[in-house]
Amino acid sequence: MSSAKKIAVVTGAYGGIGQAIAIRLAADGHTVIATDLNKPEDTVTQIIEAGGEAVAYELDVTKAADWDR
């Protein structure tokens, strides 16, 4: 296994499949950047409480201006 840090950007991380993917990636050792139209704080809280690393961003991935914030 490489010692390089793995970072995953997960869209739709507020709930459902996106949330499940974010939680699984964190459990597998990735730092998760959780994004959604609704700030995915609950997802990030679950990841951190389980010992993972994550940050939440409220943004619309279809809008370039949101990525520039």
Backbone as a ProteinNet text record, in pm:
[ID]
protein_1_A
[PRIMARY]
MSSAKKIAVVTGAYGGIGQAIAIRLAADGHTVIATDLNKPEDTVTQIIEAGGEAVAYELDVTKAADWDR
[TERTIARY]
84.6	0	88.9	54.1	126.4	100.3	198.7	180	120.4	92.2	32.9	-107.3	-140.9	-273.4	-375.4	-485.8	-593.1	-703.6	-745.8	-852.7	-963.8	-1086.8	-1202.4	-1301.2	-1344.9	-1450.7	-1579.5	-1677	-1802.9	-1915.7	-1985.4	-2101.3	-2226.1	-2325.8	-2448.8	-2430.9	-2337.3	-2301.5	-2397.2	-2501.8	-2597.8	-2674	-2702.8	-2779.2	-2776.5	-2843.3	-2858.3	-2727	-2717.6	-2599.2	-2473.6	-2483	-2366.5	-2311.9	-2402.5	-2360.1	-2293.2	-2351.9	-2295.8	-2157	-2139.7	-2009.2	-1906.6	-1944.8	-1852.7	-1807.8	-1902.2	-1870.7	-1780	-1807.2	-1724.6	-1582.6	-1570.9	-1438	-1356.8	-1421.9	-1352.8	-1308.8	-1395.9	-1361.4	-1243.9	-1229.2	-1117.7	-990.9	-993.9	-874	-862.4	-962.9	-959.5	-999.4	-942.4	-995.4	-1106.8	-1224.7	-1341.7	-1376	-1395.3	-1451.3	-1595.6	-1687	-1828.4	-1899.6	-1964.8	-2034.7	-2180.4	-2264.2	-2405.6	-2470	-2590.9	-2667.9	-2703.6	-2723.7	-2744.7	-2615.9	-2561.3	-2432.6	-2437.5	-2353.4	-2358.3	-2288	-2326.5	-2263.9	-2283.6	-2401.7	-2428.4	-2334.2	-2311.3	-2220	-2079.8	-2033.5	-1899.2	-1889.7	-1992.8	-1994.1	-1980.8	-2055.6	-2047	-1906.2	-1845.3	-1709.6	-1609.5	-1616.7	-1522.4	-1541.2	-1666.3	-1692.7	-1640.8	-1631.4	-1578.5	-1426.7	-1363.7	-1218.7	-1162.9	-1250	-1204.9	-1183.6	-1145.3	-1122.4	-1215.9	-1283.8	-1375.3	-1405.3	-1441.7	-1490.5	-1615.1	-1704.8	-1830	-1831.7	-1884.1	-1903.3	-2041.4	-2111.6	-2240.5	-2214.1	-2239.7	-2219.3	-2295.6	-2316.9	-2379.4	-2266.6	-2237.4	-2123.1	-2139.6	-2260.7	-2283.4	-2253.3	-2220.8	-2193.2	-2046.8	-1974	-1830.9	-1802.4	-1888	-1866.6	-1863.8	-1940.5	-1939.3	-1804.8	-1737	-1606.1	-1498	-1522.5	-1423.1	-1430.2	-1528.6	-1541.3	-1435.7
-117.9	0	123.9	219	345	429.4	510.4	599.6	733.1	749.1	873.3	891.3	1014.3	1045.4	1040.5	973	962.5	1060.7	1139	1236	1204.3	1201.7	1173.5	1289.7	1337.8	1437.4	1361.2	1373.3	1301.2	1402.4	1395.2	1481.5	1409.8	1487.6	1427.6	1359.9	1411.6	1346.7	1377.8	1455.1	1488.9	1366.1	1273.8	1155.5	1049.4	939.8	832.9	770.8	741.4	674.4	758.7	890.1	977.1	974.5	974.5	967.3	833.8	727.1	593.2	580.9	636.7	633	712.1	830.9	914.1	841.5	780.2	709	589.4	516.8	399.7	441.5	545.8	591.9	636.1	704.2	745.5	624.1	523.9	401.6	330	347.2	286.3	372	483.3	563.6	690.2	723	846.6	966.2	1081.7	1206.3	1244.4	1275.2	1299.3	1447.6	1498.6	1631.2	1605.7	1627	1597.1	1721.8	1709.4	1823.6	1788.6	1891.7	1874.2	2012.2	2017.3	2141.8	2184.2	2086	2108.4	2067.3	2154.2	2125.7	1992.8	1897.7	1762.7	1748.2	1830.9	1828.7	1694.9	1634.8	1508.4	1399.2	1397.3	1298.2	1315.9	1439.8	1468.6	1435.4	1465.7	1431.9	1281	1203.7	1057.6	1008	1065.6	1024.4	1057.2	1176.9	1219	1136.9	1111.8	1031.6	888.9	841.4	706.2	706.6	824.9	834.3	875.3	913	953.8	1103.4	1145.7	1287.1	1330.1	1444.7	1494.3	1641.8	1708.2	1845.7	1853.1	1947.5	1962.7	2095.1	2091.4	2211.8	2210.3	2321.3	2337	2401.8	2326.1	2380.5	2300.3	2366.1	2301.4	2267.4	2140.4	2099.2	2134.1	2170.4	2207.4	2354.4	2430.5	2573.6	2601.5	2645.3	2672.4	2773.9	2871.2	2974.1	2915.5	2809.7	2747	2682.7	2630.8	2567.7	2672.3	2796.4	2902.9	2965	2927.6	2987.3	2936
0	0	0	-80.9	-90.4	33.9	70.9	185.1	142.3	12.8	-37.5	18.8	50.1	103.8	-8.5	15.7	-83.1	-47.1	-145.7	-126.8	-225.2	-174.5	-259.8	-251.7	-366.4	-373.6	-404.1	-314.9	-331.1	-347.1	-460.1	-481.7	-431.4	-394.5	-343.2	-209.1	-128.4	-2.1	113.2	87.7	194.1	241.7	150.1	188.4	80.3	108.3	10.5	-32.9	-161.4	-216.3	-197.5	-219.3	-203.3	-61.5	35.5	175.5	204.5	155.7	179	116.3	-2.8	-68.8	11.2	57.9	136.3	262.8	332.7	457	428.1	322.6	288	249.2	166.9	127.1	248.6	342.2	464.7	545.2	553.4	626.6	561.4	430.6	357.8	360.8	435.7	455.7	374	295.7	216.7	302.5	272.7	324.1	228.5	281.4	198.2	194.4	73.6	52.4	11	105	83.8	31.9	-84.5	-143.1	-168.4	-166	-198.1	-206.4	-262.4	-263.5	-122.2	-34.6	108.7	177.9	261.7	325.3	400.1	363.2	420	555.4	650.8	783.5	854.8	842.6	910.4	860.5	731.2	673.2	729.2	732.9	783.8	932	1007.3	1149.9	1170.1	1092.2	1103.4	1071.3	968.9	929.6	1039.7	1092.8	1196.6	1324.2	1361.8	1481.6	1468.4	1343.6	1319.3	1304.3	1321.3	1315.3	1180.7	1087.2	954.2	943.2	823.8	795.7	683.8	704	602.2	624.2	516.9	521.2	434.5	467.4	394.4	319.5	197.6	117.3	55.9	71.2	6.1	-129.4	-236	-369.5	-473.2	-586.8	-702	-797.8	-812.2	-894	-1041.4	-1082.8	-1222.8	-1249.6	-1144.4	-1159	-1130	-1232.4	-1218.6	-1109	-1093.4	-990.4	-850.4	-826.5	-694.5	-663.8	-763.9	-744.1	-713.5	-754.2	-734.1	-595.6	-516.6	-383.5	-290.1
[MASK]
+++++++++++++++++++++++++++++++++++++++++++++++++++++++++++++++++++++

